[in-house]
């Protein structure tokens, strides 16, 4: 799949991962639970076909033309 398949919230979380934020920081920044961030990342990984936040961030940077909110 592609970044364009991500929801706006998933895109927002991926953007924060690209910026180097940890899950707890993302949760605090967005006002959501830590577990919700983890759930979103699991879905993001599946949609992008990656297995880690580093791979997801790298994918996002390499496919920046597909990004809607970055």
N, C-alpha and C positions, 0 to 999 in steps of 0.2 A: 504494500500500500504506500501511499504518499502522505506527506505532511498535510496536503489539502483534505485528507480524510479525517483529520483531527477536529474535535469540537473547539469552539472558541476558548473554553476553560482549559482544555488539554494544550492548546497552542500557547496560552498564557503561562501555564506551568512549564512547558518545554522552554519557553523564552527565559524563564527564571533559572532553569537548569543551565542553559547556555551561559547565563550571566554568572554562574558559579555558586548559586544559592544551594544550601542543604535543604533536605525535606522539612526540618523544623522551621527554618527561616522562611521557606515558601508558605508553610501553614500559617505562620504568624503574619506574614506580609499580606496574605489573601483573606485572613480571618476565617480559616477553615481548620478542620482537625488534621493532625499529622497522618492519621490512618486514611483520610480522604486523599491526601496528596499521594500516599503510597498506592492507593487504588487507581488513581488517575495515571500514575507512572506505569503501572502494570499494563493498563490499556494502551498507553502510548507505545510502550515497548513492543506489544503485540502488533499494533497497527504499523509500526515502522520496521518490524522484523529484526529488532535488536534485543540484546540481553542485559544491557547496563546503561546507566545514566551517561557514562562517557561516550558510549556508542551512539546514544540518542542525541547528545549534544553535537557530536561530530557529524552525524547524519543531517541535523538541522543546519549546521554551518555549510555543509557541502551542497545542500539543496535550498539555499536561501532564496532563490527565485520563486520557490513554491510557497514560501512562508507568507501568511496573510498579516500577521500582527507583529513581526519582528522589525 
